[in-house]
């Protein structure tokens, strides 16, 4: 009841409030949807770059030199005796 009394105090009609609020929510929804689409495209772009880099590292199809790891440097020493 207080909400209706408050609206009457400001001489606002429920129809006027609804007609004002709906476009505001719609504009906010559209702006948020646009941001989500932009961020999704960025995520897919970064994901594709990571997959391309992994493919280059795994299969050696890189245009840039890959850091070579010598298998001799990865020898495991027996520390526990």
N, CA, C and O atoms as a Maestro MAE file, in Angstrom:
{
 s_m_m2io_version
 :::
 2.0.0
}

f_m_ct {
 s_m_title
 :::
 protein
 m_atom[324] {
  # First column is atom index #
  i_m_mmod_type
  r_m_x_coord
  r_m_y_coord
  r_m_z_coord
  i_m_residue_number
  s_m_chain_name
  s_m_pdb_residue_name
  s_m_pdb_atom_name
  i_m_atomic_number
  :::
  1 25 0.818 -1.189 0.000 1 A "UNK " " N  " 7
  2 3 0.000 0.000 0.000 1 A "UNK " " CA " 6
  3 2 0.863 1.255 0.000 1 A "UNK " " C  " 6
  4 15 0.478 2.278 -0.567 1 A "UNK " " O  " 8
  5 25 2.018 1.180 0.629 2 A "UNK " " N  " 7
  6 3 2.859 2.371 0.692 2 A "UNK " " CA " 6
  7 2 3.368 2.763 -0.689 2 A "UNK " " C  " 6
  8 15 3.517 3.950 -0.980 2 A "UNK " " O  " 8
  9 25 3.640 1.761 -1.557 3 A "UNK " " N  " 7
  10 3 4.136 2.058 -2.898 3 A "UNK " " CA " 6
  11 2 3.081 2.812 -3.684 3 A "UNK " " C  " 6
  12 15 3.404 3.764 -4.394 3 A "UNK " " O  " 8
  13 25 1.841 2.407 -3.572 4 A "UNK " " N  " 7
  14 3 0.766 3.095 -4.293 4 A "UNK " " CA " 6
  15 2 0.582 4.496 -3.728 4 A "UNK " " C  " 6
  16 15 0.365 5.446 -4.479 4 A "UNK " " O  " 8
  17 25 0.668 4.627 -2.408 5 A "UNK " " N  " 7
  18 3 0.544 5.945 -1.802 5 A "UNK " " CA " 6
  19 2 1.693 6.846 -2.236 5 A "UNK " " C  " 6
  20 15 1.498 8.038 -2.473 5 A "UNK " " O  " 8
  21 25 2.866 6.287 -2.338 6 A "UNK " " N  " 7
  22 3 4.027 7.054 -2.775 6 A "UNK " " CA " 6
  23 2 3.847 7.527 -4.208 6 A "UNK " " C  " 6
  24 15 4.154 8.676 -4.527 6 A "UNK " " O  " 8
  25 25 3.345 6.640 -5.085 7 A "UNK " " N  " 7
  26 3 3.096 7.028 -6.468 7 A "UNK " " CA " 6
  27 2 2.029 8.105 -6.551 7 A "UNK " " C  " 6
  28 15 2.124 9.019 -7.369 7 A "UNK " " O  " 8
  29 25 1.017 7.996 -5.705 8 A "UNK " " N  " 7
  30 3 -0.026 9.017 -5.709 8 A "UNK " " CA " 6
  31 2 0.522 10.335 -5.187 8 A "UNK " " C  " 6
  32 15 0.095 11.401 -5.631 8 A "UNK " " O  " 8
  33 25 1.450 10.278 -4.263 9 A "UNK " " N  " 7
  34 3 2.043 11.500 -3.724 9 A "UNK " " CA " 6
  35 2 2.820 12.243 -4.802 9 A "UNK " " C  " 6
  36 15 2.857 13.473 -4.818 9 A "UNK " " O  " 8
  37 25 3.441 11.486 -5.703 10 A "UNK " " N  " 7
  38 3 4.174 12.104 -6.804 10 A "UNK " " CA " 6
  39 2 3.299 12.310 -8.035 10 A "UNK " " C  " 6
  40 15 3.785 12.740 -9.081 10 A "UNK " " O  " 8
  41 25 2.013 12.005 -7.911 11 A "UNK " " N  " 7
  42 3 1.056 12.123 -9.001 11 A "UNK " " CA " 6
  43 2 1.478 11.308 -10.221 11 A "UNK " " C  " 6
  44 15 1.358 11.755 -11.362 11 A "UNK " " O  " 8
  45 25 1.972 10.107 -9.954 12 A "UNK " " N  " 7
  46 3 2.377 9.221 -11.032 12 A "UNK " " CA " 6
  47 2 1.338 8.126 -11.203 12 A "UNK " " C  " 6
  48 15 0.780 7.615 -10.232 12 A "UNK " " O  " 8
  49 25 1.105 7.794 -12.402 13 A "UNK " " N  " 7
  50 3 0.195 6.722 -12.727 13 A "UNK " " CA " 6
  51 2 1.020 5.457 -12.969 13 A "UNK " " C  " 6
  52 15 2.143 5.540 -13.467 13 A "UNK " " O  " 8
  53 25 0.478 4.294 -12.623 14 A "UNK " " N  " 7
  54 3 1.199 3.039 -12.834 14 A "UNK " " CA " 6
  55 2 1.537 2.865 -14.311 14 A "UNK " " C  " 6
  56 15 2.628 2.399 -14.640 14 A "UNK " " O  " 8
  57 25 0.638 3.224 -15.187 15 A "UNK " " N  " 7
  58 3 0.872 3.103 -16.622 15 A "UNK " " CA " 6
  59 2 2.052 3.967 -17.055 15 A "UNK " " C  " 6
  60 15 2.875 3.535 -17.863 15 A "UNK " " O  " 8
  61 25 2.138 5.175 -16.526 16 A "UNK " " N  " 7
  62 3 3.269 6.054 -16.856 16 A "UNK " " CA " 6
  63 2 4.584 5.464 -16.358 16 A "UNK " " C  " 6
  64 15 5.599 5.530 -17.051 16 A "UNK " " O  " 8
  65 25 4.568 4.891 -15.165 17 A "UNK " " N  " 7
  66 3 5.782 4.285 -14.605 17 A "UNK " " CA " 6
  67 2 6.208 3.109 -15.468 17 A "UNK " " C  " 6
  68 15 7.389 2.979 -15.791 17 A "UNK " " O  " 8
  69 25 5.274 2.256 -15.845 18 A "UNK " " N  " 7
  70 3 5.598 1.091 -16.662 18 A "UNK " " CA " 6
  71 2 6.130 1.525 -18.021 18 A "UNK " " C  " 6
  72 15 7.113 0.968 -18.510 18 A "UNK " " O  " 8
  73 25 5.493 2.509 -18.631 19 A "UNK " " N  " 7
  74 3 5.941 2.983 -19.940 19 A "UNK " " CA " 6
  75 2 7.304 3.662 -19.872 19 A "UNK " " C  " 6
  76 15 7.989 3.764 -20.890 19 A "UNK " " O  " 8
  77 25 7.700 4.119 -18.719 20 A "UNK " " N  " 7
  78 3 9.023 4.719 -18.561 20 A "UNK " " CA " 6
  79 2 10.081 3.658 -18.241 20 A "UNK " " C  " 6
  80 15 11.203 3.731 -18.740 20 A "UNK " " O  " 8
  81 25 9.730 2.693 -17.424 21 A "UNK " " N  " 7
  82 3 10.694 1.688 -16.963 21 A "UNK " " CA " 6
  83 2 11.041 0.691 -18.065 21 A "UNK " " C  " 6
  84 15 12.199 0.292 -18.188 21 A "UNK " " O  " 8
  85 25 10.068 0.287 -18.861 22 A "UNK " " N  " 7
  86 3 10.309 -0.723 -19.901 22 A "UNK " " CA " 6
  87 2 11.393 -0.271 -20.887 22 A "UNK " " C  " 6
  88 15 12.303 -1.055 -21.156 22 A "UNK " " O  " 8
  89 25 11.349 0.942 -21.438 23 A "UNK " " N  " 7
  90 3 12.447 1.338 -22.343 23 A "UNK " " CA " 6
  91 2 13.806 1.411 -21.651 23 A "UNK " " C  " 6
  92 15 14.828 1.106 -22.266 23 A "UNK " " O  " 8
  93 25 13.830 1.807 -20.391 24 A "UNK " " N  " 7
  94 3 15.107 1.872 -19.673 24 A "UNK " " CA " 6
  95 2 15.701 0.470 -19.526 24 A "UNK " " C  " 6
  96 15 16.893 0.273 -19.761 24 A "UNK " " O  " 8
  97 25 14.877 -0.499 -19.138 25 A "UNK " " N  " 7
  98 3 15.360 -1.871 -19.030 25 A "UNK " " CA " 6
  99 2 15.771 -2.423 -20.394 25 A "UNK " " C  " 6
  100 15 16.764 -3.143 -20.495 25 A "UNK " " O  " 8
  101 25 15.028 -2.099 -21.423 26 A "UNK " " N  " 7
  102 3 15.340 -2.585 -22.769 26 A "UNK " " CA " 6
  103 2 16.686 -2.038 -23.247 26 A "UNK " " C  " 6
  104 15 17.492 -2.774 -23.815 26 A "UNK " " O  " 8
  105 25 16.922 -0.763 -23.019 27 A "UNK " " N  " 7
  106 3 18.199 -0.160 -23.418 27 A "UNK " " CA " 6
  107 2 19.350 -0.815 -22.647 27 A "UNK " " C  " 6
  108 15 20.390 -1.121 -23.228 27 A "UNK " " O  " 8
  109 25 19.167 -1.028 -21.356 28 A "UNK " " N  " 7
  110 3 20.198 -1.699 -20.561 28 A "UNK " " CA " 6
  111 2 20.453 -3.114 -21.036 28 A "UNK " " C  " 6
  112 15 21.599 -3.564 -21.076 28 A "UNK " " O  " 8
  113 25 19.395 -3.814 -21.394 29 A "UNK " " N  " 7
  114 3 19.535 -5.176 -21.897 29 A "UNK " " CA " 6
  115 2 20.317 -5.193 -23.201 29 A "UNK " " C  " 6
  116 15 21.209 -6.023 -23.379 29 A "UNK " " O  " 8
  117 25 19.993 -4.284 -24.114 30 A "UNK " " N  " 7
  118 3 20.682 -4.233 -25.407 30 A "UNK " " CA " 6
  119 2 22.159 -3.886 -25.229 30 A "UNK " " C  " 6
  120 15 23.018 -4.484 -25.875 30 A "UNK " " O  " 8
  121 25 22.458 -2.924 -24.357 31 A "UNK " " N  " 7
  122 3 23.859 -2.566 -24.121 31 A "UNK " " CA " 6
  123 2 24.625 -3.732 -23.494 31 A "UNK " " C  " 6
  124 15 25.761 -4.007 -23.880 31 A "UNK " " O  " 8
  125 25 24.014 -4.410 -22.538 32 A "UNK " " N  " 7
  126 3 24.658 -5.568 -21.924 32 A "UNK " " CA " 6
  127 2 24.861 -6.697 -22.915 32 A "UNK " " C  " 6
  128 15 25.897 -7.362 -22.900 32 A "UNK " " O  " 8
  129 25 23.877 -6.918 -23.778 33 A "UNK " " N  " 7
  130 3 23.978 -7.971 -24.785 33 A "UNK " " CA " 6
  131 2 25.110 -7.675 -25.767 33 A "UNK " " C  " 6
  132 15 25.824 -8.585 -26.188 33 A "UNK " " O  " 8
  133 25 25.270 -6.417 -26.126 34 A "UNK " " N  " 7
  134 3 26.351 -6.023 -27.032 34 A "UNK " " CA " 6
  135 2 27.708 -6.277 -26.393 34 A "UNK " " C  " 6
  136 15 28.627 -6.758 -27.056 34 A "UNK " " O  " 8
  137 25 27.842 -5.955 -25.094 35 A "UNK " " N  " 7
  138 3 29.106 -6.199 -24.403 35 A "UNK " " CA " 6
  139 2 29.422 -7.691 -24.320 35 A "UNK " " C  " 6
  140 15 30.568 -8.103 -24.494 35 A "UNK " " O  " 8
  141 25 28.395 -8.489 -24.055 36 A "UNK " " N  " 7
  142 3 28.595 -9.935 -23.954 36 A "UNK " " CA " 6
  143 2 29.057 -10.484 -25.291 36 A "UNK " " C  " 6
  144 15 29.966 -11.314 -25.324 36 A "UNK " " O  " 8
  145 25 28.464 -10.051 -26.392 37 A "UNK " " N  " 7
  146 3 28.879 -10.526 -27.709 37 A "UNK " " CA " 6
  147 2 30.326 -10.147 -27.995 37 A "UNK " " C  " 6
  148 15 31.089 -10.956 -28.523 37 A "UNK " " O  " 8
  149 25 30.705 -8.922 -27.647 38 A "UNK " " N  " 7
  150 3 32.079 -8.474 -27.884 38 A "UNK " " CA " 6
  151 2 33.074 -9.303 -27.064 38 A "UNK " " C  " 6
  152 15 34.109 -9.727 -27.578 38 A "UNK " " O  " 8
  153 25 32.753 -9.529 -25.789 39 A "UNK " " N  " 7
  154 3 33.652 -10.310 -24.946 39 A "UNK " " CA " 6
  155 2 33.719 -11.766 -25.391 39 A "UNK " " C  " 6
  156 15 34.776 -12.391 -25.305 39 A "UNK " " O  " 8
  157 25 32.600 -12.312 -25.867 40 A "UNK " " N  " 7
  158 3 32.599 -13.684 -26.369 40 A "UNK " " CA " 6
  159 2 33.490 -13.809 -27.588 40 A "UNK " " C  " 6
  160 15 34.232 -14.783 -27.715 40 A "UNK " " O  " 8
  161 25 33.427 -12.835 -28.488 41 A "UNK " " N  " 7
  162 3 34.301 -12.857 -29.668 41 A "UNK " " CA " 6
  163 2 35.759 -12.769 -29.264 41 A "UNK " " C  " 6
  164 15 36.608 -13.438 -29.853 41 A "UNK " " O  " 8
  165 25 36.064 -11.941 -28.253 42 A "UNK " " N  " 7
  166 3 37.442 -11.834 -27.771 42 A "UNK " " CA " 6
  167 2 37.912 -13.162 -27.185 42 A "UNK " " C  " 6
  168 15 39.043 -13.582 -27.428 42 A "UNK " " O  " 8
  169 25 37.056 -13.817 -26.422 43 A "UNK " " N  " 7
  170 3 37.417 -15.100 -25.817 43 A "UNK " " CA " 6
  171 2 37.695 -16.128 -26.896 43 A "UNK " " C  " 6
  172 15 38.687 -16.854 -26.821 43 A "UNK " " O  " 8
  173 25 36.823 -16.201 -27.910 44 A "UNK " " N  " 7
  174 3 37.042 -17.154 -28.997 44 A "UNK " " CA " 6
  175 2 38.325 -16.843 -29.761 44 A "UNK " " C  " 6
  176 15 39.028 -17.758 -30.190 44 A "UNK " " O  " 8
  177 25 38.633 -15.568 -29.931 45 A "UNK " " N  " 7
  178 3 39.857 -15.181 -30.623 45 A "UNK " " CA " 6
  179 2 41.089 -15.630 -29.836 45 A "UNK " " C  " 6
  180 15 42.025 -16.192 -30.406 45 A "UNK " " O  " 8
  181 25 41.083 -15.385 -28.548 46 A "UNK " " N  " 7
  182 3 42.218 -15.783 -27.710 46 A "UNK " " CA " 6
  183 2 42.325 -17.306 -27.657 46 A "UNK " " C  " 6
  184 15 43.429 -17.850 -27.683 46 A "UNK " " O  " 8
  185 25 41.187 -17.994 -27.583 47 A "UNK " " N  " 7
  186 3 41.202 -19.451 -27.555 47 A "UNK " " CA " 6
  187 2 41.787 -20.008 -28.850 47 A "UNK " " C  " 6
  188 15 42.546 -20.977 -28.813 47 A "UNK " " O  " 8
  189 25 41.447 -19.414 -29.992 48 A "UNK " " N  " 7
  190 3 41.995 -19.860 -31.274 48 A "UNK " " CA " 6
  191 2 43.492 -19.626 -31.328 48 A "UNK " " C  " 6
  192 15 44.233 -20.469 -31.834 48 A "UNK " " O  " 8
  193 25 43.951 -18.483 -30.811 49 A "UNK " " N  " 7
  194 3 45.383 -18.208 -30.793 49 A "UNK " " CA " 6
  195 2 46.126 -19.231 -29.938 49 A "UNK " " C  " 6
  196 15 47.199 -19.700 -30.317 49 A "UNK " " O  " 8
  197 25 45.556 -19.577 -28.787 50 A "UNK " " N  " 7
  198 3 46.199 -20.555 -27.911 50 A "UNK " " CA " 6
  199 2 46.248 -21.923 -28.591 50 A "UNK " " C  " 6
  200 15 47.265 -22.613 -28.521 50 A "UNK " " O  " 8
  201 25 45.159 -22.317 -29.246 51 A "UNK " " N  " 7
  202 3 45.155 -23.602 -29.941 51 A "UNK " " CA " 6
  203 2 46.162 -23.620 -31.088 51 A "UNK " " C  " 6
  204 15 46.822 -24.634 -31.315 51 A "UNK " " O  " 8
  205 25 46.286 -22.508 -31.813 52 A "UNK " " N  " 7
  206 3 47.274 -22.426 -32.885 52 A "UNK " " CA " 6
  207 2 48.696 -22.530 -32.333 52 A "UNK " " C  " 6
  208 15 49.543 -23.209 -32.913 52 A "UNK " " O  " 8
  209 25 48.952 -21.864 -31.223 53 A "UNK " " N  " 7
  210 3 50.285 -21.941 -30.620 53 A "UNK " " CA " 6
  211 2 50.586 -23.352 -30.126 53 A "UNK " " C  " 6
  212 15 51.705 -23.842 -30.278 53 A "UNK " " O  " 8
  213 25 49.584 -24.005 -29.532 54 A "UNK " " N  " 7
  214 3 49.793 -25.389 -29.086 54 A "UNK " " CA " 6
  215 2 50.076 -26.298 -30.273 54 A "UNK " " C  " 6
  216 15 50.929 -27.182 -30.191 54 A "UNK " " O  " 8
  217 25 49.377 -26.089 -31.355 55 A "UNK " " N  " 7
  218 3 49.612 -26.906 -32.557 55 A "UNK " " CA " 6
  219 2 51.021 -26.684 -33.086 55 A "UNK " " C  " 6
  220 15 51.694 -27.633 -33.490 55 A "UNK " " O  " 8
  221 25 51.465 -25.441 -33.085 56 A "UNK " " N  " 7
  222 3 52.826 -25.150 -33.547 56 A "UNK " " CA " 6
  223 2 53.855 -25.822 -32.657 56 A "UNK " " C  " 6
  224 15 54.842 -26.372 -33.145 56 A "UNK " " O  " 8
  225 25 53.624 -25.780 -31.351 57 A "UNK " " N  " 7
  226 3 54.577 -26.393 -30.434 57 A "UNK " " CA " 6
  227 2 54.579 -27.912 -30.557 57 A "UNK " " C  " 6
  228 15 55.637 -28.538 -30.492 57 A "UNK " " O  " 8
  229 25 53.410 -28.503 -30.734 58 A "UNK " " N  " 7
  230 3 53.329 -29.962 -30.805 58 A "UNK " " CA " 6
  231 2 53.850 -30.514 -32.116 58 A "UNK " " C  " 6
  232 15 54.564 -31.517 -32.120 58 A "UNK " " O  " 8
  233 25 53.513 -29.892 -33.213 59 A "UNK " " N  " 7
  234 3 53.821 -30.460 -34.519 59 A "UNK " " CA " 6
  235 2 54.954 -29.758 -35.249 59 A "UNK " " C  " 6
  236 15 55.319 -30.168 -36.351 59 A "UNK " " O  " 8
  237 25 55.516 -28.714 -34.662 60 A "UNK " " N  " 7
  238 3 56.669 -28.047 -35.243 60 A "UNK " " CA " 6
  239 2 56.366 -27.314 -36.535 60 A "UNK " " C  " 6
  240 15 57.246 -27.188 -37.386 60 A "UNK " " O  " 8
  241 25 55.163 -26.835 -36.702 61 A "UNK " " N  " 7
  242 3 54.797 -26.101 -37.918 61 A "UNK " " CA " 6
  243 2 54.941 -24.602 -37.704 61 A "UNK " " C  " 6
  244 15 54.202 -23.817 -38.298 61 A "UNK " " O  " 8
  245 25 55.850 -24.213 -36.889 62 A "UNK " " N  " 7
  246 3 55.918 -22.795 -36.538 62 A "UNK " " CA " 6
  247 2 56.747 -22.011 -37.540 62 A "UNK " " C  " 6
  248 15 57.692 -22.523 -38.141 62 A "UNK " " O  " 8
  249 25 56.370 -20.780 -37.696 63 A "UNK " " N  " 7
  250 3 57.147 -19.870 -38.529 63 A "UNK " " CA " 6
  251 2 58.246 -19.233 -37.699 63 A "UNK " " C  " 6
  252 15 59.237 -18.739 -38.238 63 A "UNK " " O  " 8
  253 25 58.069 -19.245 -36.403 64 A "UNK " " N  " 7
  254 3 59.074 -18.711 -35.491 64 A "UNK " " CA " 6
  255 2 59.780 -19.880 -34.828 64 A "UNK " " C  " 6
  256 15 59.184 -20.940 -34.637 64 A "UNK " " O  " 8
  257 25 61.040 -19.697 -34.477 65 A "UNK " " N  " 7
  258 3 61.754 -20.805 -33.855 65 A "UNK " " CA " 6
  259 2 61.190 -21.150 -32.479 65 A "UNK " " C  " 6
  260 15 60.852 -20.270 -31.687 65 A "UNK " " O  " 8
  261 25 61.101 -22.431 -32.222 66 A "UNK " " N  " 7
  262 3 60.606 -22.917 -30.940 66 A "UNK " " CA " 6
  263 2 61.813 -23.218 -30.068 66 A "UNK " " C  " 6
  264 15 62.839 -23.692 -30.555 66 A "UNK " " O  " 8
  265 25 61.685 -22.943 -28.790 67 A "UNK " " N  " 7
  266 3 62.783 -23.220 -27.868 67 A "UNK " " CA " 6
  267 2 63.001 -24.722 -27.820 67 A "UNK " " C  " 6
  268 15 62.082 -25.488 -27.527 67 A "UNK " " O  " 8
  269 25 64.204 -25.124 -28.106 68 A "UNK " " N  " 7
  270 3 64.508 -26.553 -28.114 68 A "UNK " " CA " 6
  271 2 64.878 -27.033 -26.728 68 A "UNK " " C  " 6
  272 15 65.678 -26.401 -26.038 68 A "UNK " " O  " 8
  273 25 64.311 -28.125 -26.325 69 A "UNK " " N  " 7
  274 3 64.642 -28.726 -25.031 69 A "UNK " " CA " 6
  275 2 65.403 -30.003 -25.322 69 A "UNK " " C  " 6
  276 15 64.917 -30.893 -26.020 69 A "UNK " " O  " 8
  277 25 66.585 -30.077 -24.784 70 A "UNK " " N  " 7
  278 3 67.402 -31.269 -24.984 70 A "UNK " " CA " 6
  279 2 66.935 -32.361 -24.036 70 A "UNK " " C  " 6
  280 15 66.680 -32.106 -22.859 70 A "UNK " " O  " 8
  281 25 66.828 -33.552 -24.544 71 A "UNK " " N  " 7
  282 3 66.380 -34.651 -23.708 71 A "UNK " " CA " 6
  283 2 67.432 -35.013 -22.660 71 A "UNK " " C  " 6
  284 15 67.095 -35.558 -21.610 71 A "UNK " " O  " 8
  285 25 68.699 -34.715 -22.936 72 A "UNK " " N  " 7
  286 3 69.758 -35.004 -21.958 72 A "UNK " " CA " 6
  287 2 69.617 -34.104 -20.725 72 A "UNK " " C  " 6
  288 15 69.992 -34.505 -19.623 72 A "UNK " " O  " 8
  289 25 69.092 -32.922 -20.900 73 A "UNK " " N  " 7
  290 3 68.961 -31.995 -19.785 73 A "UNK " " CA " 6
  291 2 67.841 -32.429 -18.837 73 A "UNK " " C  " 6
  292 15 67.763 -31.949 -17.706 73 A "UNK " " O  " 8
  293 25 66.978 -33.333 -19.296 74 A "UNK " " N  " 7
  294 3 65.859 -33.750 -18.465 74 A "UNK " " CA " 6
  295 2 66.106 -35.067 -17.736 74 A "UNK " " C  " 6
  296 15 65.165 -35.710 -17.270 74 A "UNK " " O  " 8
  297 25 67.374 -35.465 -17.637 75 A "UNK " " N  " 7
  298 3 67.694 -36.708 -16.942 75 A "UNK " " CA " 6
  299 2 67.327 -36.595 -15.471 75 A "UNK " " C  " 6
  300 15 67.595 -35.583 -14.823 75 A "UNK " " O  " 8
  301 25 66.722 -37.631 -14.966 76 A "UNK " " N  " 7
  302 3 66.333 -37.657 -13.564 76 A "UNK " " CA " 6
  303 2 67.469 -38.271 -12.771 76 A "UNK " " C  " 6
  304 15 67.944 -39.362 -13.086 76 A "UNK " " O  " 8
  305 25 67.886 -37.584 -11.772 77 A "UNK " " N  " 7
  306 3 68.960 -38.127 -10.930 77 A "UNK " " CA " 6
  307 2 68.324 -38.807 -9.721 77 A "UNK " " C  " 6
  308 15 67.299 -38.363 -9.206 77 A "UNK " " O  " 8
  309 25 68.943 -39.870 -9.292 78 A "UNK " " N  " 7
  310 3 68.445 -40.613 -8.154 78 A "UNK " " CA " 6
  311 2 68.957 -39.950 -6.889 78 A "UNK " " C  " 6
  312 15 70.111 -40.146 -6.506 78 A "UNK " " O  " 8
  313 25 68.107 -39.165 -6.236 79 A "UNK " " N  " 7
  314 3 68.511 -38.433 -5.027 79 A "UNK " " CA " 6
  315 2 68.348 -39.311 -3.797 79 A "UNK " " C  " 6
  316 15 69.194 -39.287 -2.903 79 A "UNK " " O  " 8
  317 25 67.283 -40.078 -3.741 80 A "UNK " " N  " 7
  318 3 67.030 -40.929 -2.582 80 A "UNK " " CA " 6
  319 2 67.886 -42.194 -2.669 80 A "UNK " " C  " 6
  320 15 67.817 -42.915 -3.665 80 A "UNK " " O  " 8
  321 25 68.653 -42.459 -1.687 81 A "UNK " " N  " 7
  322 3 69.514 -43.644 -1.655 81 A "UNK " " CA " 6
  323 2 69.143 -44.539 -0.534 81 A "UNK " " C  " 6
  324 15 69.761 -45.587 -0.352 81 A "UNK " " O  " 8
  :::
 }
 m_bond[323] {
  # First column is bond index #
  i_m_from
  i_m_to
  i_m_order
  :::
  1 1 2 1
  2 2 3 1
  3 3 4 2
  4 3 5 1
  5 5 6 1
  6 6 7 1
  7 7 8 2
  8 7 9 1
  9 9 10 1
  10 10 11 1
  11 11 12 2
  12 11 13 1
  13 13 14 1
  14 14 15 1
  15 15 16 2
  16 15 17 1
  17 17 18 1
  18 18 19 1
  19 19 20 2
  20 19 21 1
  21 21 22 1
  22 22 23 1
  23 23 24 2
  24 23 25 1
  25 25 26 1
  26 26 27 1
  27 27 28 2
  28 27 29 1
  29 29 30 1
  30 30 31 1
  31 31 32 2
  32 31 33 1
  33 33 34 1
  34 34 35 1
  35 35 36 2
  36 35 37 1
  37 37 38 1
  38 38 39 1
  39 39 40 2
  40 39 41 1
  41 41 42 1
  42 42 43 1
  43 43 44 2
  44 43 45 1
  45 45 46 1
  46 46 47 1
  47 47 48 2
  48 47 49 1
  49 49 50 1
  50 50 51 1
  51 51 52 2
  52 51 53 1
  53 53 54 1
  54 54 55 1
  55 55 56 2
  56 55 57 1
  57 57 58 1
  58 58 59 1
  59 59 60 2
  60 59 61 1
  61 61 62 1
  62 62 63 1
  63 63 64 2
  64 63 65 1
  65 65 66 1
  66 66 67 1
  67 67 68 2
  68 67 69 1
  69 69 70 1
  70 70 71 1
  71 71 72 2
  72 71 73 1
  73 73 74 1
  74 74 75 1
  75 75 76 2
  76 75 77 1
  77 77 78 1
  78 78 79 1
  79 79 80 2
  80 79 81 1
  81 81 82 1
  82 82 83 1
  83 83 84 2
  84 83 85 1
  85 85 86 1
  86 86 87 1
  87 87 88 2
  88 87 89 1
  89 89 90 1
  90 90 91 1
  91 91 92 2
  92 91 93 1
  93 93 94 1
  94 94 95 1
  95 95 96 2
  96 95 97 1
  97 97 98 1
  98 98 99 1
  99 99 100 2
  100 99 101 1
  101 101 102 1
  102 102 103 1
  103 103 104 2
  104 103 105 1
  105 105 106 1
  106 106 107 1
  107 107 108 2
  108 107 109 1
  109 109 110 1
  110 110 111 1
  111 111 112 2
  112 111 113 1
  113 113 114 1
  114 114 115 1
  115 115 116 2
  116 115 117 1
  117 117 118 1
  118 118 119 1
  119 119 120 2
  120 119 121 1
  121 121 122 1
  122 122 123 1
  123 123 124 2
  124 123 125 1
  125 125 126 1
  126 126 127 1
  127 127 128 2
  128 127 129 1
  129 129 130 1
  130 130 131 1
  131 131 132 2
  132 131 133 1
  133 133 134 1
  134 134 135 1
  135 135 136 2
  136 135 137 1
  137 137 138 1
  138 138 139 1
  139 139 140 2
  140 139 141 1
  141 141 142 1
  142 142 143 1
  143 143 144 2
  144 143 145 1
  145 145 146 1
  146 146 147 1
  147 147 148 2
  148 147 149 1
  149 149 150 1
  150 150 151 1
  151 151 152 2
  152 151 153 1
  153 153 154 1
  154 154 155 1
  155 155 156 2
  156 155 157 1
  157 157 158 1
  158 158 159 1
  159 159 160 2
  160 159 161 1
  161 161 162 1
  162 162 163 1
  163 163 164 2
  164 163 165 1
  165 165 166 1
  166 166 167 1
  167 167 168 2
  168 167 169 1
  169 169 170 1
  170 170 171 1
  171 171 172 2
  172 171 173 1
  173 173 174 1
  174 174 175 1
  175 175 176 2
  176 175 177 1
  177 177 178 1
  178 178 179 1
  179 179 180 2
  180 179 181 1
  181 181 182 1
  182 182 183 1
  183 183 184 2
  184 183 185 1
  185 185 186 1
  186 186 187 1
  187 187 188 2
  188 187 189 1
  189 189 190 1
  190 190 191 1
  191 191 192 2
  192 191 193 1
  193 193 194 1
  194 194 195 1
  195 195 196 2
  196 195 197 1
  197 197 198 1
  198 198 199 1
  199 199 200 2
  200 199 201 1
  201 201 202 1
  202 202 203 1
  203 203 204 2
  204 203 205 1
  205 205 206 1
  206 206 207 1
  207 207 208 2
  208 207 209 1
  209 209 210 1
  210 210 211 1
  211 211 212 2
  212 211 213 1
  213 213 214 1
  214 214 215 1
  215 215 216 2
  216 215 217 1
  217 217 218 1
  218 218 219 1
  219 219 220 2
  220 219 221 1
  221 221 222 1
  222 222 223 1
  223 223 224 2
  224 223 225 1
  225 225 226 1
  226 226 227 1
  227 227 228 2
  228 227 229 1
  229 229 230 1
  230 230 231 1
  231 231 232 2
  232 231 233 1
  233 233 234 1
  234 234 235 1
  235 235 236 2
  236 235 237 1
  237 237 238 1
  238 238 239 1
  239 239 240 2
  240 239 241 1
  241 241 242 1
  242 242 243 1
  243 243 244 2
  244 243 245 1
  245 245 246 1
  246 246 247 1
  247 247 248 2
  248 247 249 1
  249 249 250 1
  250 250 251 1
  251 251 252 2
  252 251 253 1
  253 253 254 1
  254 254 255 1
  255 255 256 2
  256 255 257 1
  257 257 258 1
  258 258 259 1
  259 259 260 2
  260 259 261 1
  261 261 262 1
  262 262 263 1
  263 263 264 2
  264 263 265 1
  265 265 266 1
  266 266 267 1
  267 267 268 2
  268 267 269 1
  269 269 270 1
  270 270 271 1
  271 271 272 2
  272 271 273 1
  273 273 274 1
  274 274 275 1
  275 275 276 2
  276 275 277 1
  277 277 278 1
  278 278 279 1
  279 279 280 2
  280 279 281 1
  281 281 282 1
  282 282 283 1
  283 283 284 2
  284 283 285 1
  285 285 286 1
  286 286 287 1
  287 287 288 2
  288 287 289 1
  289 289 290 1
  290 290 291 1
  291 291 292 2
  292 291 293 1
  293 293 294 1
  294 294 295 1
  295 295 296 2
  296 295 297 1
  297 297 298 1
  298 298 299 1
  299 299 300 2
  300 299 301 1
  301 301 302 1
  302 302 303 1
  303 303 304 2
  304 303 305 1
  305 305 306 1
  306 306 307 1
  307 307 308 2
  308 307 309 1
  309 309 310 1
  310 310 311 1
  311 311 312 2
  312 311 313 1
  313 313 314 1
  314 314 315 1
  315 315 316 2
  316 315 317 1
  317 317 318 1
  318 318 319 1
  319 319 320 2
  320 319 321 1
  321 321 322 1
  322 322 323 1
  323 323 324 2
  :::
 }
}
